[in-house]
């Protein structure tokens, strides 16, 4: 028994006529009659009562009609689902997200639009630091991630720039630094500084240290925060200042003032990164969607 036998039977049963079914199926009537007979022989059951004005279903035919209708509907639905997977409209994605970027509009808005326009794609966002994301993307445990500091030595890794991130000075709102920002960054050499472990993000750590050394000083580290929220909380408590990314504007405590400074003029890109080795139709469509959103938000 083949799928065509089911479709032939269903058409004959639906129209109550071999002649009408043959016309709609674009198959010769004798050939269609032969296919129905073959099906009845395989099932060892008469499916139709033949008459001068057409055919009617036997009891066995009525049951087979119900089952065939369900099978054909399931088959059509399966074909539709496969088509949607191939075009990236159905599937699942595990996407990494550096925690500090979660509230950034350049990521938040495209992700909201993607969810609205692709309800059949299960999008799982995982808060992971950039360095760990890169390892997970290369291993295939993440489909992609929004991160900074992509290693360009890995040819399999590709990225779409989402936004540029510059550095800001974070100071307690109650401090003299908030009222009178330092003219030069090195004026902070004796001020307590809140930092983070290098193991959390080696590239970002080195980038910040380089900015300080280029400004002519080494920060006086007195507190270590494991993440940006902790660092900003310590700044809000008056424990010292810190240097944070511009993305911190979108979840900054009211007791912290963020200041632009001429000695912190360098910026770095935040990208959506993926590996060509693990590229799926759903991921490919997601990448195209992100590219489109970036082009819409970027002035010509």
Backbone bond lengths (Angstrom), bond angles and torsions (degrees), N, CA, C in turn:
res aa  C-N    CA-C-N  psi(-1)  N-CA   C-N-CA  omega(-1)  CA-C   N-CA-C  phi
1 X - - - 1.461 - - 1.528 109.27 -
2 X 1.311 115.59 130.54 1.452 121.47 179.12 1.530 109.54 -117.69
3 X 1.329 115.11 167.27 1.464 119.88 -178.27 1.525 110.92 -59.55
4 X 1.331 116.05 -36.19 1.467 118.80 -178.72 1.528 111.19 -61.81
5 X 1.348 116.73 -33.95 1.465 118.91 178.07 1.526 110.60 -61.83
6 X 1.337 115.53 -39.86 1.466 119.65 179.23 1.524 110.89 -65.26
7 X 1.324 116.19 -42.33 1.471 119.63 -179.44 1.533 110.50 -66.98
8 X 1.319 117.13 -39.67 1.465 120.36 178.55 1.530 110.03 -62.63
9 X 1.325 115.86 -48.97 1.470 119.99 -179.90 1.527 110.68 -59.74
10 X 1.319 116.33 -44.98 1.464 120.09 -176.06 1.526 110.86 -63.50
11 X 1.325 117.14 -39.26 1.458 120.61 -180.00 1.528 111.15 -67.28
12 X 1.330 116.85 -43.65 1.468 120.22 179.07 1.524 110.12 -62.97
13 X 1.348 116.18 -43.73 1.464 120.34 -178.98 1.522 111.27 -66.64
14 X 1.312 117.21 -38.59 1.466 121.21 -178.34 1.523 111.45 -66.86
15 X 1.344 115.97 -41.85 1.467 120.06 -175.84 1.530 112.85 -92.57
16 X 1.347 116.85 -11.26 1.465 119.87 178.32 1.507 113.42 65.47
17 X 1.330 115.81 23.29 1.461 119.11 -175.53 1.521 109.47 -158.79
18 X 1.327 115.88 128.82 1.465 119.75 175.81 1.525 109.53 -68.35
19 X 1.317 116.07 -38.59 1.467 120.14 -178.52 1.529 111.04 -62.73
20 X 1.334 116.74 -46.26 1.464 120.31 -179.20 1.533 110.96 -66.93
21 X 1.335 116.34 -39.46 1.467 119.98 179.13 1.525 110.83 -65.25
22 X 1.340 116.68 -40.20 1.467 119.57 -179.84 1.524 110.63 -64.48
23 X 1.332 116.37 -35.77 1.465 119.76 178.59 1.526 110.57 -66.75
24 X 1.329 116.48 -44.25 1.460 120.01 -177.78 1.530 112.18 -71.67
25 X 1.333 115.83 -32.32 1.469 119.89 -179.72 1.523 112.17 -86.01
26 X 1.325 115.97 -8.72 1.468 121.49 -178.29 1.531 111.07 58.97
27 X 1.324 114.86 48.25 1.461 121.67 178.53 1.528 107.83 -134.84
28 X 1.324 117.02 144.93 1.464 120.74 -178.38 1.529 110.38 -61.22
29 X 1.339 115.42 142.89 1.465 119.82 -175.63 1.528 112.24 -61.68
30 X 1.347 119.64 -44.13 1.476 119.08 178.63 1.534 112.03 -60.87
31 X 1.332 116.32 -38.87 1.469 119.38 179.63 1.528 110.93 -65.89
32 X 1.341 116.18 -39.54 1.464 119.65 178.95 1.527 110.45 -66.06
33 X 1.329 116.74 -42.50 1.470 120.46 178.13 1.523 110.81 -59.61
34 X 1.340 115.85 -39.39 1.466 120.42 179.44 1.527 111.12 -65.37
35 X 1.329 117.18 -39.44 1.468 121.19 179.14 1.529 110.82 -64.83
36 X 1.332 116.96 -39.81 1.467 120.73 178.73 1.528 110.23 -66.32
37 X 1.326 116.55 -40.57 1.464 120.43 178.00 1.529 110.93 -63.63
38 X 1.329 116.55 -41.58 1.471 120.39 177.48 1.529 110.57 -60.20
39 X 1.335 115.72 -40.83 1.465 120.22 179.74 1.529 110.55 -64.42
40 X 1.337 116.34 -43.29 1.470 119.99 179.67 1.525 110.91 -64.12
41 X 1.328 116.23 -38.22 1.467 119.65 178.66 1.526 110.73 -65.05
42 X 1.334 116.31 -40.51 1.464 119.32 179.80 1.520 111.06 -66.71
43 X 1.331 116.68 -38.62 1.465 121.03 -179.95 1.527 112.37 -81.18
44 X 1.337 115.26 -13.88 1.464 120.96 -177.30 1.529 110.91 56.72
45 X 1.325 113.38 43.54 1.468 119.42 -179.64 1.520 109.27 -154.78
46 X 1.333 115.59 140.78 1.464 120.06 173.25 1.520 108.22 -78.58
47 X 1.326 116.41 127.51 1.459 121.30 -177.55 1.522 112.13 -98.66
48 X 1.345 116.01 -25.55 1.466 120.30 -176.30 1.522 111.06 -128.17
49 X 1.312 114.34 150.33 1.459 121.90 165.53 1.518 105.95 -102.47
50 X 1.326 116.28 115.44 1.456 120.60 -177.41 1.527 110.01 -83.41
51 X 1.318 115.82 136.39 1.451 121.51 177.28 1.517 110.35 -139.51
52 X 1.327 115.95 171.82 1.465 120.59 -178.04 1.518 111.63 -64.18
53 X 1.323 117.69 -29.54 1.461 121.19 -176.38 1.533 113.36 -100.92
54 X 1.324 116.20 7.20 1.456 118.48 178.99 1.511 111.80 140.19
55 X 1.314 116.15 -155.83 1.459 120.89 -177.74 1.525 109.37 -128.33
56 X 1.332 115.50 150.95 1.470 121.70 172.49 1.521 107.81 -128.64
57 X 1.295 115.33 156.38 1.462 120.55 -176.29 1.520 111.63 -81.19
58 X 1.324 115.03 139.73 1.457 120.52 169.73 1.531 108.42 -77.97
59 X 1.322 117.14 178.16 1.473 120.12 176.69 1.527 110.22 -60.93
60 X 1.354 115.60 -41.98 1.467 119.38 177.39 1.524 110.30 -65.28
61 X 1.333 115.44 -38.48 1.461 119.71 179.42 1.514 112.54 -65.04
62 X 1.338 116.36 -38.25 1.468 119.97 178.89 1.527 111.26 -63.14
63 X 1.346 116.70 -41.74 1.463 119.86 178.06 1.525 110.74 -66.82
64 X 1.348 115.52 -42.71 1.462 119.24 -178.89 1.530 110.54 -66.32
65 X 1.319 116.48 -32.06 1.469 120.67 177.78 1.530 110.53 -63.88
66 X 1.334 117.01 -44.78 1.467 120.56 178.70 1.528 110.85 -61.29
67 X 1.329 115.69 -45.35 1.465 119.59 -178.76 1.526 111.48 -67.60
68 X 1.338 115.93 -39.58 1.462 119.94 179.83 1.523 111.29 -65.22
69 X 1.334 116.54 -40.87 1.464 120.41 178.11 1.532 110.58 -58.58
70 X 1.333 116.54 -44.77 1.467 120.45 179.77 1.531 110.86 -65.83
71 X 1.334 116.90 -43.16 1.464 120.66 -179.17 1.529 111.58 -63.18
72 X 1.317 116.46 -43.19 1.464 119.84 -179.64 1.525 111.22 -67.89
73 X 1.328 116.99 -37.04 1.464 119.96 175.94 1.527 110.65 -64.15
74 X 1.344 116.14 -43.28 1.467 120.16 178.02 1.523 110.99 -63.58
75 X 1.324 116.16 -39.23 1.460 120.35 179.81 1.524 111.03 -65.23
76 X 1.332 116.50 -45.52 1.465 120.11 178.55 1.529 111.11 -63.05
77 X 1.339 116.05 -38.86 1.467 119.95 178.43 1.524 110.81 -65.90
78 X 1.344 116.12 -38.74 1.464 120.11 178.41 1.528 110.81 -64.57
79 X 1.328 116.23 -41.87 1.465 120.23 177.76 1.523 110.89 -62.74
80 X 1.329 116.14 -39.58 1.461 120.68 178.93 1.525 110.77 -65.18
81 X 1.341 116.25 -41.81 1.468 119.45 179.58 1.520 111.48 -65.14
82 X 1.324 116.82 -41.00 1.468 120.29 177.50 1.522 110.23 -61.66
83 X 1.330 116.10 -43.48 1.461 120.48 178.83 1.519 111.21 -60.43
84 X 1.332 116.34 -39.86 1.464 120.19 -179.31 1.523 111.44 -70.67
85 X 1.335 116.71 -33.52 1.468 119.25 175.42 1.523 110.12 -65.77
86 X 1.333 115.94 -44.74 1.467 120.90 -178.73 1.522 111.22 -61.41
87 X 1.327 116.95 -35.40 1.470 120.73 -179.26 1.524 112.55 -91.93
88 X 1.349 116.87 5.45 1.463 120.15 176.44 1.509 114.68 79.60
89 X 1.333 118.17 13.69 1.465 121.54 -178.55 1.525 112.76 -91.92
90 X 1.323 117.21 -6.45 1.459 121.55 -178.60 1.518 108.48 -144.47
91 X 1.321 116.92 141.87 1.457 120.79 179.54 1.512 110.60 146.52
92 X 1.312 115.79 -158.91 1.461 121.16 178.72 1.521 109.42 -143.85
93 X 1.328 115.80 150.42 1.464 122.21 179.43 1.520 109.29 -137.27
94 X 1.329 115.79 133.17 1.462 122.11 172.06 1.524 106.95 -105.48
95 X 1.317 115.85 111.94 1.460 121.90 -173.46 1.529 109.91 -117.18
96 X 1.331 116.28 128.99 1.458 120.82 175.51 1.524 110.93 -82.36
97 X 1.311 115.40 151.60 1.463 121.10 -179.49 1.520 108.57 -144.48
98 X 1.336 116.71 117.30 1.455 119.53 174.12 1.526 108.09 -60.37
99 X 1.349 118.29 124.10 1.472 120.86 -170.88 1.522 114.81 -51.17
100 X 1.325 117.79 -37.14 1.461 119.98 -176.25 1.523 113.08 -67.80
101 X 1.342 117.04 -16.90 1.466 120.27 -176.56 1.529 112.54 -96.50
102 X 1.317 117.27 -1.30 1.465 120.97 -173.66 1.524 112.85 -56.84
103 X 1.346 116.55 -36.48 1.465 120.83 -175.21 1.523 113.26 -94.69
104 X 1.327 117.81 1.57 1.466 119.39 -176.04 1.535 110.05 -73.09
105 X 1.336 118.01 127.43 1.471 120.73 -178.34 1.524 113.64 -57.53
106 X 1.344 117.22 -30.08 1.462 120.22 -178.99 1.525 111.88 -65.61
107 X 1.320 117.74 -18.65 1.466 122.22 175.04 1.522 111.18 -108.43
108 X 1.309 115.73 -40.64 1.464 120.90 -175.57 1.527 111.81 -60.85
109 X 1.320 117.36 -47.11 1.468 120.68 -176.75 1.533 112.58 -66.45
110 X 1.355 119.21 -47.29 1.469 118.45 177.22 1.525 113.07 -60.65
111 X 1.335 117.15 -37.96 1.459 119.92 179.61 1.526 111.15 -67.24
112 X 1.321 116.92 -39.31 1.468 120.08 176.45 1.524 110.80 -62.04
113 X 1.327 116.58 -44.02 1.466 120.65 179.76 1.528 110.98 -64.90
114 X 1.333 116.33 -38.81 1.464 119.36 179.95 1.524 110.67 -64.16
115 X 1.317 116.97 -44.72 1.466 120.50 178.89 1.533 111.12 -60.64
116 X 1.325 116.32 -40.96 1.462 120.35 -178.94 1.524 111.96 -67.22
117 X 1.323 116.97 -38.13 1.464 121.01 -175.98 1.530 113.11 -91.21
118 X 1.338 117.89 -10.61 1.469 121.45 -179.63 1.534 110.12 -132.45
119 X 1.324 117.97 62.91 1.473 120.29 -176.11 1.524 113.90 -64.96
120 X 1.330 117.79 -19.12 1.465 120.55 -177.90 1.525 112.94 -89.83
121 X 1.324 117.14 -0.46 1.470 120.90 175.57 1.526 108.33 -98.51
122 X 1.325 116.13 121.61 1.468 120.91 177.27 1.528 108.36 -80.22
123 X 1.318 115.94 109.16 1.467 121.69 -176.75 1.527 108.96 -105.18
124 X 1.325 115.93 111.44 1.462 121.52 -179.65 1.524 109.10 -106.93
125 X 1.334 116.78 115.47 1.462 122.28 179.30 1.525 109.33 -97.40
126 X 1.330 116.23 128.02 1.458 121.43 -177.99 1.523 109.84 -118.41
127 X 1.342 118.10 123.95 1.467 120.30 177.64 1.527 110.83 -72.75
128 X 1.328 116.30 110.75 1.466 122.00 -176.73 1.525 108.36 -143.14
129 X 1.320 117.09 139.10 1.458 121.04 177.15 1.530 110.32 -66.81
130 X 1.329 115.88 157.66 1.466 121.40 -172.68 1.523 112.79 -56.98
131 X 1.339 117.42 -46.99 1.466 120.66 -176.57 1.527 111.00 -60.63
132 X 1.317 116.81 -43.00 1.471 120.78 179.17 1.526 110.75 -68.64
133 X 1.320 116.88 -37.26 1.465 120.09 177.39 1.522 110.93 -58.04
134 X 1.318 116.37 -45.37 1.462 120.18 -178.44 1.524 110.79 -59.32
135 X 1.328 117.16 -42.27 1.468 120.77 177.62 1.524 110.67 -63.36
136 X 1.332 116.77 -43.72 1.466 120.88 -177.53 1.528 111.78 -69.26
137 X 1.325 116.98 -35.31 1.468 120.34 177.85 1.525 110.14 -67.49
138 X 1.317 116.84 -42.42 1.469 120.54 178.55 1.525 111.39 -65.58
139 X 1.346 116.33 -31.14 1.464 120.64 179.91 1.526 112.37 -83.58
140 X 1.338 117.06 -13.63 1.455 121.00 -179.66 1.512 114.40 86.31
141 X 1.337 118.30 6.07 1.470 120.28 177.61 1.523 111.61 -81.40
142 X 1.326 117.60 -18.49 1.460 123.47 168.52 1.519 108.02 -118.34
143 X 1.333 116.71 139.48 1.466 120.11 176.40 1.523 111.30 -74.23
144 X 1.314 116.43 -28.60 1.466 121.61 -179.87 1.510 108.63 -177.90
145 X 1.329 115.63 -178.67 1.454 117.81 179.89 1.511 112.86 -165.96
146 X 1.323 115.01 152.00 1.459 122.06 173.86 1.526 107.19 -92.35
147 X 1.320 116.07 112.58 1.456 120.15 -170.50 1.516 111.41 -155.22
148 X 1.314 114.69 172.54 1.466 122.20 174.11 1.528 108.55 -118.48
149 X 1.304 115.33 166.77 1.466 122.10 173.46 1.521 112.85 67.15
150 X 1.343 116.80 44.35 1.469 119.41 172.94 1.521 109.62 -62.88
151 X 1.317 116.03 135.52 1.463 121.57 178.13 1.525 108.85 -82.08
152 X 1.315 116.80 110.50 1.467 120.99 -176.25 1.524 112.57 -75.65
153 X 1.331 117.62 -4.04 1.462 120.24 176.92 1.526 111.43 -74.42
154 X 1.324 117.33 -20.22 1.462 121.30 179.33 1.526 108.63 -90.65
155 X 1.330 116.00 105.73 1.463 120.78 -173.84 1.527 112.54 -66.51
156 X 1.334 117.43 -23.36 1.464 120.33 -178.82 1.529 112.41 -74.36
157 X 1.344 116.68 -19.19 1.461 120.18 -177.05 1.525 110.98 -88.10
158 X 1.318 115.93 131.05 1.461 122.20 178.00 1.526 108.79 -129.39
159 X 1.336 116.02 159.24 1.453 118.72 -177.24 1.515 113.83 -146.62
160 X 1.319 114.95 150.59 1.464 123.34 171.93 1.524 107.41 -111.27
161 X 1.343 119.31 114.91 1.472 120.39 178.32 1.526 110.52 -62.53
162 X 1.338 116.17 127.67 1.463 121.57 -179.18 1.524 111.76 -99.58
163 X 1.327 116.89 -42.93 1.464 120.62 176.27 1.521 109.41 -163.83
164 X 1.328 115.21 161.20 1.464 121.79 177.77 1.523 108.84 -98.49
165 X 1.325 116.01 136.23 1.458 122.28 -173.58 1.527 109.59 -117.69
166 X 1.312 117.87 117.76 1.460 120.42 176.41 1.523 109.35 -102.39
167 X 1.324 116.44 173.25 1.457 121.71 -176.29 1.521 111.22 -99.25
168 X 1.322 114.90 147.60 1.459 122.21 178.42 1.527 109.58 -130.58
169 X 1.308 114.65 153.53 1.457 121.61 174.86 1.526 108.38 -89.66
170 X 1.322 117.14 124.72 1.466 121.93 178.87 1.523 108.80 -105.59
171 X 1.332 116.98 119.11 1.469 121.05 -177.54 1.531 109.49 -129.96
172 X 1.338 117.53 153.98 1.467 119.75 176.16 1.528 110.75 -62.03
173 X 1.317 117.00 137.06 1.468 120.71 -178.87 1.517 111.66 -61.27
174 X 1.328 117.00 -26.06 1.469 120.94 -177.82 1.529 113.28 -89.42
175 X 1.332 117.87 0.37 1.468 120.81 -173.99 1.523 111.85 -87.52
176 X 1.332 114.97 162.93 1.464 120.57 176.17 1.524 110.84 -66.55
177 X 1.341 116.49 -26.62 1.469 119.97 178.86 1.524 111.03 -64.78
178 X 1.334 116.91 -33.01 1.464 120.17 178.55 1.517 110.87 -69.86
179 X 1.334 115.63 -35.79 1.471 120.10 -179.38 1.527 111.44 -79.16
180 X 1.325 115.45 -36.15 1.461 120.66 -179.02 1.524 108.69 -137.35
181 X 1.328 117.24 89.28 1.461 120.93 -177.64 1.529 111.15 -59.60
182 X 1.328 117.64 147.49 1.466 120.62 179.73 1.527 111.31 -64.01
183 X 1.327 115.25 137.50 1.463 119.81 178.64 1.517 110.45 -65.57
184 X 1.332 115.39 -42.89 1.458 121.72 178.22 1.526 108.65 -121.22
185 X 1.305 115.85 146.06 1.458 119.51 -178.01 1.526 111.37 -63.04
186 X 1.324 116.68 -32.53 1.465 119.31 -178.30 1.527 112.43 -69.16
187 X 1.323 117.18 -10.31 1.467 119.57 174.12 1.532 111.33 -66.77
188 X 1.328 116.31 -10.97 1.467 121.00 179.81 1.530 112.57 -92.29
189 X 1.324 116.84 7.85 1.460 120.15 -173.52 1.534 113.26 -56.57
190 X 1.317 117.55 -31.77 1.470 120.89 -177.88 1.530 113.29 -100.14
191 X 1.329 116.21 1.69 1.464 120.11 179.96 1.538 110.05 -87.20
192 X 1.329 117.91 143.02 1.476 120.03 178.09 1.531 110.94 -64.88
193 X 1.304 114.75 134.01 1.472 120.62 -176.01 1.529 110.14 -119.76
194 X 1.307 115.44 139.77 1.467 121.84 178.32 1.529 108.32 -103.90
195 X 1.308 116.76 127.29 1.467 121.74 -172.77 1.523 109.92 -128.39
196 X 1.310 116.81 -165.65 1.465 121.09 178.32 1.528 108.98 -141.79
197 X 1.321 119.09 159.53 1.464 121.29 -178.75 1.530 111.19 -66.24
198 X 1.301 117.09 140.51 1.463 120.85 179.74 1.525 111.40 -62.23
199 X 1.317 117.00 -29.69 1.465 120.45 -179.43 1.526 112.58 -62.47
200 X 1.327 117.67 -22.88 1.462 120.78 -179.61 1.520 111.84 -67.92
201 X 1.322 116.41 -39.87 1.466 121.32 -179.65 1.520 108.61 -161.33
202 X 1.334 117.65 84.90 1.466 121.05 -175.14 1.528 113.75 -54.70
203 X 1.314 117.88 -43.55 1.471 120.60 -177.01 1.525 111.20 -65.84
204 X 1.328 116.53 -43.47 1.466 120.60 179.43 1.524 110.51 -66.73
205 X 1.322 117.17 -41.72 1.467 122.24 177.94 1.529 109.81 -57.65
206 X 1.331 116.28 -48.97 1.469 120.39 -178.66 1.526 111.10 -64.88
207 X 1.325 116.44 -36.39 1.465 120.77 178.50 1.527 110.62 -62.55
208 X 1.330 117.10 -44.79 1.466 120.81 179.71 1.525 111.56 -65.82
209 X 1.319 116.52 -44.82 1.464 119.96 179.28 1.522 110.39 -60.70
210 X 1.328 116.31 -40.24 1.470 120.06 178.46 1.525 110.80 -61.90
211 X 1.337 117.01 -39.41 1.464 120.29 178.41 1.528 110.72 -61.88
212 X 1.327 116.25 -41.03 1.470 120.24 179.50 1.526 111.20 -67.56
213 X 1.319 116.47 -45.55 1.466 119.82 -179.90 1.523 110.74 -63.69
214 X 1.336 116.56 -38.18 1.469 119.92 177.84 1.518 111.16 -64.94
215 X 1.340 116.26 -27.64 1.469 120.68 178.19 1.525 111.91 -84.54
216 X 1.343 116.88 -4.44 1.458 120.46 173.72 1.510 116.32 95.29
217 X 1.334 118.09 23.37 1.463 118.94 178.12 1.529 110.96 -155.81
218 X 1.331 114.89 164.28 1.460 122.19 171.74 1.524 107.87 -112.38
219 X 1.328 118.58 131.69 1.468 120.13 -177.89 1.531 111.84 -65.71
220 X 1.318 115.19 144.39 1.468 122.28 178.39 1.531 107.92 -89.14
221 X 1.322 115.88 94.91 1.457 121.39 -172.86 1.525 110.80 -79.85
222 X 1.328 116.28 122.27 1.465 120.57 -179.30 1.529 112.24 -123.07
223 X 1.324 117.31 -19.83 1.459 121.59 -179.17 1.525 109.14 -139.33
224 X 1.327 115.90 145.79 1.456 121.69 176.81 1.527 108.74 -117.91
225 X 1.326 115.48 126.81 1.464 121.04 174.93 1.514 109.53 -111.88
226 X 1.327 117.21 137.03 1.463 120.13 -175.84 1.522 113.26 -78.97
227 X 1.334 117.33 -18.59 1.463 120.42 178.21 1.524 109.19 -150.54
228 X 1.323 115.89 172.98 1.463 120.76 -175.03 1.525 111.50 -64.14
229 X 1.316 117.11 -39.45 1.468 119.51 -179.97 1.524 111.07 -60.70
230 X 1.328 116.67 -41.64 1.465 120.66 178.51 1.521 110.63 -66.12
231 X 1.334 116.02 -43.33 1.467 120.61 179.93 1.524 110.56 -60.41
232 X 1.324 117.15 -47.46 1.466 120.45 179.60 1.527 111.30 -65.41
233 X 1.324 116.36 -33.70 1.457 119.53 176.48 1.518 111.95 -64.82
234 X 1.335 116.63 -39.78 1.466 120.91 177.83 1.526 110.96 -67.80
235 X 1.333 116.25 -37.91 1.470 119.70 176.18 1.526 109.46 -63.96
236 X 1.323 116.83 -44.58 1.465 121.03 179.83 1.526 111.34 -60.25
237 X 1.334 116.15 -31.81 1.464 120.89 179.84 1.523 112.48 -79.11
238 X 1.344 116.69 -1.33 1.457 120.23 177.93 1.510 114.44 82.79
239 X 1.346 117.42 18.25 1.460 120.58 -177.35 1.518 112.81 -78.85
240 X 1.319 118.17 -13.89 1.450 121.08 -179.59 1.515 110.81 155.85
241 X 1.325 115.62 -172.22 1.461 121.11 177.87 1.524 108.68 -104.87
242 X 1.313 116.16 171.59 1.455 120.97 173.54 1.519 109.00 -150.96
243 X 1.298 115.30 170.79 1.465 121.95 173.41 1.520 106.70 -116.37
244 X 1.316 116.44 122.37 1.460 121.16 -175.30 1.529 109.68 -128.57
245 X 1.320 115.70 168.97 1.461 119.72 178.43 1.526 110.27 -81.23
246 X 1.318 115.09 159.07 1.466 121.15 -179.17 1.526 112.06 -61.16
247 X 1.339 116.13 -22.95 1.464 119.87 178.36 1.522 112.08 -61.46
248 X 1.335 116.78 -19.69 1.472 120.44 -179.90 1.528 112.32 -67.99
249 X 1.326 117.92 -13.43 1.469 120.40 178.47 1.529 111.51 -57.78
250 X 1.322 116.37 -29.73 1.459 120.19 -168.98 1.528 113.56 -89.65
251 X 1.328 117.70 -4.25 1.475 119.80 174.08 1.526 110.16 -146.33
252 X 1.317 115.62 39.41 1.462 121.57 -176.18 1.536 110.90 -88.78
253 X 1.347 118.27 133.01 1.469 120.52 176.24 1.526 111.15 -61.86
254 X 1.318 117.28 150.54 1.465 121.21 -177.87 1.530 111.98 -67.59
255 X 1.342 117.34 -18.53 1.463 120.39 179.68 1.521 112.51 -87.02
256 X 1.322 116.43 8.94 1.468 121.76 178.25 1.523 108.90 -119.94
257 X 1.328 115.88 135.56 1.464 121.93 175.59 1.525 107.97 -108.22
258 X 1.320 116.16 129.86 1.463 121.68 177.56 1.519 109.07 -102.66
259 X 1.331 115.79 127.23 1.463 121.50 -174.09 1.521 111.03 -122.03
260 X 1.311 115.61 135.25 1.458 119.44 168.98 1.523 108.45 -78.62
261 X 1.340 115.60 148.72 1.462 119.22 -178.94 1.519 109.03 -144.40
262 X 1.322 115.82 140.23 1.465 121.25 -177.51 1.521 112.24 -60.73
263 X 1.340 117.46 -30.41 1.466 120.69 179.89 1.526 112.51 -79.86
264 X 1.323 117.12 -1.20 1.471 121.92 177.06 1.526 109.28 -119.53
265 X 1.314 115.56 53.67 1.466 120.75 -173.58 1.528 113.17 -88.49
266 X 1.328 117.70 -15.06 1.466 119.94 -178.25 1.527 110.58 -73.13
267 X 1.309 115.58 151.77 1.465 121.84 179.00 1.527 109.28 -136.33
268 X 1.313 116.02 164.91 1.466 121.15 177.68 1.526 108.65 -140.01
269 X 1.321 115.81 154.94 1.464 121.12 -176.94 1.524 111.73 -87.66
270 X 1.313 115.06 142.61 1.464 122.53 167.45 1.525 106.31 -105.31
271 X 1.323 116.64 126.90 1.460 121.72 -173.87 1.531 110.94 -122.22
272 X 1.336 114.72 161.59 1.458 118.86 161.26 1.517 106.02 -94.46
273 X 1.320 116.16 120.71 1.466 122.20 -172.69 1.527 109.73 -115.39
274 X 1.336 116.22 141.71 1.458 121.80 176.96 1.521 109.09 -146.44
275 X 1.321 116.07 169.86 1.458 122.01 177.48 1.523 109.59 -110.24
276 X 1.321 116.26 130.96 1.466 120.66 177.58 1.524 111.07 -61.43
277 X 1.321 116.72 -24.90 1.457 121.32 -177.74 1.527 111.97 -64.93
278 X 1.329 116.77 -28.83 1.468 120.69 -175.28 1.533 111.70 -118.70
279 X 1.322 116.53 31.11 1.461 121.08 -177.42 1.529 110.31 -75.80
280 X 1.327 116.89 122.22 1.465 123.38 177.70 1.527 109.13 -112.28
281 X 1.344 118.41 164.05 1.471 119.35 176.92 1.522 112.68 -57.55
282 X 1.337 117.08 -39.70 1.467 120.27 179.87 1.519 110.80 -65.07
283 X 1.333 116.64 -43.59 1.464 120.73 178.55 1.526 110.42 -66.27
284 X 1.320 116.96 -41.04 1.466 120.95 179.39 1.531 110.59 -59.82
285 X 1.320 116.30 -41.03 1.466 120.68 178.94 1.530 110.44 -68.38
286 X 1.334 117.10 -37.96 1.469 121.71 178.24 1.529 110.17 -62.66
287 X 1.326 116.87 -42.57 1.466 121.56 178.89 1.526 110.37 -61.72
288 X 1.336 116.18 -45.50 1.467 120.17 178.98 1.525 110.70 -61.40
289 X 1.325 116.32 -38.41 1.467 120.79 178.82 1.527 110.32 -64.39
290 X 1.333 117.73 -44.34 1.467 121.33 179.13 1.530 110.58 -62.98
291 X 1.318 116.77 -42.13 1.473 120.26 177.93 1.531 110.24 -59.12
292 X 1.321 115.35 -43.23 1.465 119.89 -179.61 1.522 110.84 -63.15
293 X 1.336 116.75 -42.22 1.462 120.30 -179.04 1.524 111.30 -65.86
294 X 1.324 116.95 -37.80 1.471 120.58 177.89 1.521 110.21 -64.89
295 X 1.339 116.80 -42.22 1.468 120.11 -179.40 1.523 111.28 -66.31
296 X 1.346 116.88 -32.84 1.465 120.37 178.59 1.523 110.70 -69.21
297 X 1.344 116.19 -40.52 1.467 120.65 -175.16 1.521 113.39 -82.70
298 X 1.344 116.96 -14.84 1.463 120.56 -178.86 1.524 109.83 -91.19
299 X 1.327 119.04 121.09 1.469 121.05 179.11 1.523 111.24 -60.67
300 X 1.318 116.00 144.09 1.465 120.35 179.60 1.520 110.64 -73.25
